[in-house]
Amino acid sequence: MKTTIIIASFILTVAFGACSSKEQDSQGQAQAAKAEPAKEYYTCPMHPSVISDRPGACPVCGMALVKKTKQKDVDMKDSASLQSVSLSPTQRIIANVSTVKAQRRDVSRDIQAVGVVSYAEPNYRHISMRFPGRLEKLYLAYTGQTVRKGDPVADVYSPEAISAQQEYLLSLDSYEQAKQGEQTFAASAEQMLEQSGQKLLQWGFTEEQIARLKETRKVNYVVTIYSQVSGTVVKKSVDPQHYAVTGEDMFDVADLSTVWILLDVYEKDIRFISRGQSAQITTEAYPNEKFKGRVVFIDPVLNPETRTIRVRTEFSNPQGKLKPNMFINAAIAIPKANALVVPSSAVLSTGRRTVVWVEVKENIFEPRDIVVGSTSEGFTVVLQGLQEGDTVVETGGFLIDSE
């Protein structure tokens, strides 16, 4: 009996010792694996396929091999920890990290554009010949001269105009004689007189010229042409003694009290523009003065070369400060809209991504990919990626990102 007990005790002692030995061996292997340093090797910077366990020269190009260290694989726990950055209170103060809540607010924005001053087409007129003749004298002598409606333009010698005046006087005599005879002939003579008078009016004769012709019964061999428009002469096409044909332009006149400004707007901004919106411009000629106008037309066709759309704006120009072909800078006001915004300093652009850092816990920050909209008054609209009330890093984001 005693012998049996002694044998059993010996067996249990051996088994326990074996288990303890195995456990110690496994723990030792684990500690050895943790303590084992990363494996080093040597490679060529120009030929990464060349790998050696000792320093030397590259057999391909002869460059000295550079020592590298194999990186061990990152487990899931380590990968999760890499998605956030933790700062101590001291590090946060040194990095000047400040946070702010993402909030909704009314955002206003101006679309910036460049443009050029142009004539308002409805105010652009031609002074042309309504009958052929030789220009004896020009009252508008140079480009830039101001003309008003009713001012003399030119003295013209025209056989056709002389014949038209004689025709009118003959019709006038016939009508006066017919009034003393039968009523039928008087009505016909009156109709002929009316037609000859209308012909003179259509040829540019004024009511005063026709009244003077009727009073004096004397034909004018040199007829004065008067302007029917007001404005500034922007083009002079004739000279004295020039024989002008019917329909030939003598002067181009533009009323510059109202001008058009043609803006080039990028296609990404065109959805924000509509007719009637207010526009404001500045010029290099008057840097401290702002001019206000409005959008009157949006071109339906995109310019394929500049990828811009022409937007026509109209401005009052009573003092004539805005000159045609003058370059300007414009801002088109967009109506306010309520949107989620963050300070523009919080938005980091990496080229392909736009990121903000969000404080998920105290002194623990995570990056968030966002989709941004317009920027105005120091704030950027966030379309996707954030919720109202999220705490974002306003300053110090670059330092956190470098961590």
matplotlib code that plots the C-alpha trace (Angstrom):
import matplotlib.pyplot as plt

x = [0.0, 2.8, 4.6, 1.5, 1.1, 4.8, 4.6, 1.5, 3.1, 6.2, 4.0, 2.1, 5.4, 6.8, 3.7, 3.4, 7.1, 6.6, 3.6, 5.4, 8.4, 6.2, 4.5, 7.8, 9.1, 6.0, 6.3, 10.0, 9.4, 6.8, 9.1, 11.9, 9.7, 8.8, 12.4, 13.6, 14.8, 13.5, 15.6, 18.0, 19.2, 21.0, 19.6, 20.5, 18.4, 18.5, 17.9, 15.6, 15.7, 19.3, 19.2, 22.1, 22.6, 25.9, 27.1, 28.8, 28.4, 25.6, 26.6, 24.5, 25.5, 28.2, 26.4, 26.9, 24.1, 21.8, 20.7, 17.0, 14.8, 11.9, 8.7, 6.6, 2.9, 0.4, -2.3, -5.9, -5.5, -2.5, -4.3, -7.3, -5.0, -3.4, -6.7, -6.6, -4.0, -3.8, -2.2, -1.4, -2.6, 0.9, 1.3, -2.1, -1.0, 2.3, 0.7, -1.9, -4.8, -8.2, -11.6, -15.0, -18.4, -19.7, -22.8, -25.4, -25.6, -26.7, -23.9, -23.5, -21.1, -19.9, -18.8, -15.7, -15.3, -13.4, -14.9, -14.8, -17.0, -18.9, -21.6, -25.2, -26.4, -29.9, -28.1, -25.7, -26.9, -25.7, -26.1, -26.4, -27.2, -30.9, -30.3, -27.1, -25.0, -21.7, -20.7, -19.9, -19.3, -19.1, -20.2, -18.9, -15.2, -13.7, -14.2, -15.3, -17.3, -20.6, -23.8, -27.3, -30.6, -31.3, -27.7, -26.4, -24.3, -23.4, -24.3, -25.0, -25.4, -27.8, -29.6, -32.1, -32.9, -33.3, -35.8, -37.7, -38.0, -39.2, -41.7, -43.1, -43.5, -45.3, -47.6, -48.2, -49.1, -51.4, -53.2, -53.7, -55.1, -57.3, -58.9, -60.5, -61.9, -63.7, -63.6, -62.4, -59.3, -58.6, -58.6, -56.2, -53.9, -53.9, -52.9, -50.0, -48.9, -49.0, -46.9, -44.3, -44.1, -43.7, -40.9, -38.9, -39.5, -38.2, -35.1, -34.3, -35.8, -37.1, -40.5, -38.9, -37.1, -40.3, -42.2, -39.5, -39.6, -43.4, -43.1, -40.2, -41.1, -37.3, -35.3, -32.2, -29.4, -27.3, -29.3, -28.3, -28.7, -29.6, -28.9, -31.8, -29.9, -27.8, -24.5, -20.8, -19.2, -17.3, -16.6, -16.2, -16.4, -16.5, -14.6, -15.7, -16.2, -17.0, -19.8, -22.0, -24.6, -27.9, -27.6, -23.9, -22.9, -21.3, -21.0, -21.5, -22.9, -23.3, -25.2, -22.7, -25.0, -25.8, -23.1, -22.9, -20.2, -19.5, -18.3, -16.6, -18.0, -16.6, -19.1, -18.9, -20.4, -23.0, -25.7, -25.7, -26.4, -29.8, -31.2, -31.8, -29.0, -27.0, -23.4, -20.6, -17.5, -14.2, -11.7, -8.0, -8.9, -11.1, -9.8, -11.7, -15.0, -17.6, -20.2, -23.5, -25.5, -27.5, -27.4, -29.6, -28.6, -26.8, -25.3, -26.7, -23.5, -20.2, -16.9, -15.0, -11.6, -11.9, -14.6, -16.5, -20.0, -20.5, -22.8, -24.1, -24.6, -26.0, -24.6, -25.7, -22.9, -24.1, -20.6, -19.0, -16.4, -16.9, -15.2, -15.8, -13.0, -12.0, -11.1, -13.0, -13.2, -16.8, -18.5, -22.0, -23.9, -25.6, -28.6, -28.0, -28.5, -28.5, -25.8, -23.4, -20.1, -16.7, -13.9, -11.9, -8.7, -10.1, -10.2, -7.0, -6.6, -4.3, -4.8, -7.2, -9.0, -10.4, -10.0, -11.0, -9.8, -12.6, -12.1, -14.0, -12.9, -10.9, -7.5, -8.2, -8.6, -9.7, -9.6, -12.9, -13.2, -15.6, -17.1, -17.0, -19.0, -18.4, -16.2, -17.1, -16.2, -13.7, -16.2, -16.4, -19.7, -19.6, -21.9, -21.0, -18.9, -19.9, -22.9, -24.0, -22.3, -19.2, -16.1, -13.5, -9.9, -9.8, -6.1, -3.2, -4.7, -1.5, 0.5, -2.0, -1.9, 1.9, 1.6]
y = [0.0, 2.4, 1.5, 2.3, 5.8, 6.6, 5.6, 7.7, 10.7, 10.4, 10.3, 13.5, 15.3, 14.4, 15.5, 18.9, 19.5, 18.8, 21.2, 23.9, 23.5, 23.7, 26.9, 28.5, 27.5, 29.1, 32.3, 32.5, 32.0, 34.8, 37.1, 36.2, 36.9, 40.3, 41.1, 39.9, 43.0, 43.7, 42.0, 44.2, 43.9, 45.9, 47.0, 49.4, 52.6, 52.4, 48.6, 47.5, 43.9, 43.7, 42.4, 41.4, 40.5, 42.5, 45.9, 46.2, 47.6, 47.0, 44.5, 46.3, 50.0, 49.9, 52.2, 51.5, 49.4, 51.1, 49.4, 48.8, 47.2, 44.9, 46.3, 43.8, 43.5, 45.8, 43.9, 45.0, 46.7, 48.7, 49.6, 51.0, 53.0, 54.6, 56.2, 58.6, 60.9, 61.4, 64.5, 65.3, 68.6, 69.9, 68.9, 70.4, 73.8, 73.7, 72.9, 75.7, 73.3, 75.0, 73.5, 74.8, 73.3, 72.7, 74.9, 76.0, 79.7, 82.0, 82.1, 84.8, 84.6, 86.7, 85.2, 86.9, 87.5, 89.7, 91.5, 94.3, 97.4, 97.5, 99.6, 98.9, 97.7, 99.3, 102.7, 102.1, 104.0, 104.8, 108.1, 107.2, 108.7, 108.4, 109.8, 110.0, 113.1, 114.9, 115.9, 119.6, 120.1, 117.9, 119.3, 116.1, 116.4, 113.8, 110.6, 111.2, 114.3, 114.7, 115.1, 115.7, 115.0, 117.8, 118.9, 119.4, 116.6, 117.5, 119.7, 117.7, 118.5, 116.1, 116.3, 113.7, 115.9, 118.9, 117.0, 115.9, 119.5, 120.6, 117.7, 118.9, 122.5, 121.3, 119.2, 122.2, 124.4, 121.8, 121.4, 125.2, 125.4, 122.3, 123.7, 126.4, 123.8, 120.5, 118.6, 115.4, 117.0, 118.7, 115.4, 113.8, 116.9, 116.8, 113.1, 113.8, 116.7, 114.4, 111.7, 114.2, 115.6, 112.1, 111.4, 114.5, 113.4, 109.9, 111.4, 113.2, 116.6, 118.2, 119.7, 123.1, 122.6, 121.5, 124.5, 126.9, 125.3, 125.8, 129.4, 130.6, 128.4, 128.2, 125.0, 124.5, 123.1, 122.3, 120.3, 120.1, 116.7, 116.7, 114.0, 111.9, 110.4, 111.7, 110.3, 110.1, 109.6, 106.3, 105.9, 108.4, 106.8, 109.7, 112.9, 116.2, 116.0, 112.3, 111.1, 109.0, 106.5, 105.7, 103.7, 104.4, 104.9, 108.3, 108.1, 105.5, 107.1, 105.5, 106.7, 105.9, 107.0, 103.3, 100.6, 96.8, 95.0, 91.5, 89.1, 85.7, 83.3, 79.8, 77.0, 75.8, 79.1, 79.6, 77.7, 80.5, 83.3, 84.4, 87.5, 90.4, 89.7, 92.7, 93.1, 95.4, 96.3, 98.1, 99.5, 100.4, 103.9, 104.5, 102.0, 103.6, 103.8, 101.0, 100.8, 98.9, 97.2, 94.1, 90.9, 91.2, 88.2, 84.9, 83.4, 80.0, 78.8, 77.9, 79.2, 76.0, 77.7, 79.4, 77.1, 80.2, 81.6, 85.2, 87.1, 90.5, 93.1, 96.7, 99.7, 103.4, 105.6, 109.3, 110.8, 108.6, 107.1, 103.6, 103.6, 100.9, 98.2, 99.1, 96.0, 95.6, 93.2, 92.2, 90.6, 89.1, 88.7, 85.4, 85.3, 84.0, 80.3, 78.3, 75.7, 73.7, 75.5, 75.2, 77.8, 77.7, 77.2, 73.8, 72.4, 70.6, 69.7, 66.8, 67.1, 64.2, 64.5, 67.2, 66.5, 68.0, 66.7, 65.9, 65.6, 62.3, 62.2, 64.6, 65.1, 62.3, 63.4, 61.5, 62.6, 63.0, 63.1, 65.9, 67.4, 71.2, 73.9, 77.6, 79.7, 83.1, 85.4, 82.9, 80.0, 76.9, 75.1, 71.3, 69.3, 65.8, 64.2, 66.2, 66.6, 69.7, 69.9, 67.9, 69.4, 70.2, 71.5, 75.1, 75.8, 73.3, 70.8, 70.7, 69.7, 66.9, 65.8, 65.6, 63.3]
z = [0.0, 0.9, -2.3, -4.4, -2.8, -3.4, -7.1, -7.7, -6.0, -8.2, -11.4, -10.4, -9.6, -13.0, -14.9, -13.1, -13.8, -17.5, -17.8, -16.0, -18.2, -21.4, -20.1, -19.3, -22.7, -24.5, -22.4, -23.1, -26.9, -26.8, -24.9, -27.3, -30.3, -28.8, -28.0, -31.3, -33.3, -36.8, -39.4, -41.3, -44.9, -47.6, -50.9, -53.8, -54.1, -57.9, -58.1, -55.3, -56.5, -55.3, -51.7, -49.5, -45.8, -45.6, -46.8, -50.2, -53.7, -56.1, -58.8, -61.4, -61.0, -58.4, -55.9, -52.1, -50.7, -48.1, -44.9, -44.6, -41.9, -42.6, -41.2, -39.2, -40.2, -38.3, -36.6, -36.4, -33.0, -34.2, -37.4, -35.5, -33.3, -36.3, -37.4, -34.4, -32.8, -29.1, -27.6, -24.0, -22.6, -22.8, -26.4, -27.2, -25.7, -27.5, -30.9, -30.3, -31.0, -30.7, -31.6, -32.6, -33.2, -36.8, -37.0, -39.4, -40.4, -43.2, -45.8, -48.4, -51.3, -54.2, -57.5, -58.7, -62.5, -64.9, -67.9, -70.3, -70.9, -74.1, -75.8, -75.0, -78.4, -78.2, -77.8, -80.8, -83.9, -87.4, -89.1, -92.8, -96.2, -97.1, -100.6, -102.7, -102.8, -102.4, -98.9, -99.1, -95.3, -92.2, -88.9, -87.0, -87.7, -85.4, -83.4, -79.8, -80.6, -78.8, -80.9, -79.8, -81.6, -84.0, -84.4, -88.0, -89.4, -93.0, -95.9, -99.1, -102.7, -104.3, -107.6, -106.2, -103.2, -105.5, -107.6, -104.5, -103.4, -106.9, -106.9, -103.5, -104.8, -108.0, -105.8, -103.6, -106.6, -108.1, -104.7, -104.4, -107.9, -107.4, -104.3, -106.5, -108.9, -108.5, -105.3, -106.9, -108.3, -105.0, -103.1, -105.6, -105.5, -101.7, -101.8, -104.1, -101.9, -98.8, -100.6, -101.7, -98.2, -96.7, -99.2, -97.9, -94.3, -95.0, -96.7, -93.5, -94.1, -90.9, -90.4, -90.2, -93.5, -95.2, -93.7, -94.9, -98.4, -98.5, -97.3, -99.6, -102.6, -103.1, -103.7, -101.5, -103.7, -100.6, -98.1, -94.4, -92.8, -89.1, -86.5, -85.3, -82.3, -79.4, -78.2, -78.9, -82.3, -82.0, -85.7, -88.6, -92.1, -94.5, -95.4, -97.1, -100.9, -100.6, -102.8, -100.6, -101.9, -100.4, -97.2, -96.7, -93.0, -92.3, -88.5, -85.7, -82.6, -79.2, -76.2, -73.3, -70.5, -70.2, -70.9, -71.0, -69.1, -70.4, -67.8, -68.2, -65.5, -64.9, -65.6, -62.0, -60.8, -63.5, -61.5, -58.9, -61.4, -62.7, -64.4, -62.1, -59.6, -58.5, -59.6, -58.4, -60.3, -59.7, -62.1, -62.1, -63.2, -60.1, -57.5, -54.6, -56.4, -56.9, -59.6, -59.2, -61.9, -62.6, -64.7, -67.8, -69.9, -69.6, -72.8, -73.6, -75.2, -73.4, -74.8, -75.5, -75.3, -72.0, -70.5, -69.4, -70.0, -71.0, -68.6, -69.7, -67.0, -67.4, -65.6, -65.5, -66.7, -66.5, -66.0, -68.7, -66.4, -67.8, -71.2, -73.8, -73.9, -70.3, -68.1, -64.8, -61.8, -60.9, -57.9, -58.4, -55.2, -54.4, -52.1, -48.6, -47.8, -44.5, -44.5, -42.3, -42.1, -40.4, -40.3, -43.5, -41.4, -40.3, -43.8, -45.0, -48.7, -49.6, -53.3, -53.7, -50.4, -48.2, -44.5, -41.1, -37.8, -35.3, -31.6, -30.8, -27.1, -25.0, -26.7, -29.2, -32.8, -35.9, -39.6, -41.5, -45.3, -46.3, -49.4, -49.4, -51.1, -51.4, -49.1, -47.9, -45.0, -43.5, -43.5, -45.8, -46.5, -45.7, -47.9, -46.7, -43.9, -40.8, -38.5, -36.8, -33.4, -34.3, -32.7, -35.4, -35.0, -36.0, -35.6, -35.3, -37.8, -39.8, -36.7, -35.9, -39.5, -39.4, -36.3]

ax = plt.figure().add_subplot(projection="3d")
ax.plot(x, y, z, "-o")
ax.set_aspect("equal")
plt.show()
